[in-house]
């Protein structure tokens, strides 16, 4: 059995059978076709890359100081755009911390070379949420980026959707107020052109390469690492995820055992 076969089997095992509820869908949204189309059986639907397109630079937000600002005013150099929300109970904190640590380790020319924008897609969050969040991550930057060059934005639903639609980023609010969303970072050029998407743990090499390509203004193919998700604290969902992971782990062990058995058998065959 090949690795591709193992992954395919894992995917098939993770899909709900006909008549079975999909545990990733909130109770109130199980008949919502828009949300259903974004189920985890098709992770690429959560982030539809739009490299070469442009951000809506006219979109208006509030920064962490409560000042009104447009994306066009902010993006005057290569910029990393990270969709998050500040009251996220899970992966958003890790994403911003990972990004801060990666930025502190890259070899770029410092704060004059690029900007970072954390953009909250929760329209209920306020500049106060952003202000309280900012120092948690900017203190990790060492001397690679001045804190003034990492903006933490909040805004209304209209402007949030302008940006998230422009970068092909999807998210869904659950009945408990927690958002189900992917983890992805977008590098854009100084003119707002979308250059590259970064996934995974935002390791320094990936981040630095994205910044270099953004500085060149050259749209580039992304290395699609495992797409991470922020899961609501729902026992049914968590149990489903862990069951799939256990099945996948067991299959990998079985395949590895069969391969090792065949290898040893060949060596012992006269």
PyMOL commands that set and color helices and strands:
alter all, ss='L'
color gray80, all
select helices_A, chain A and resi 3-14+27-29+33-36+40-45+71-74+91-105+127-138+147-149+157-166+204-216+235-268
alter helices_A, ss='H'
color red, helices_A
select strands_A, chain A and resi 60-62+68-70+78-84+114-120+150-153+171-173+179-182+185-188+194-198+229-230
alter strands_A, ss='S'
color yellow, strands_A
deselect
rebuild
show_as cartoon
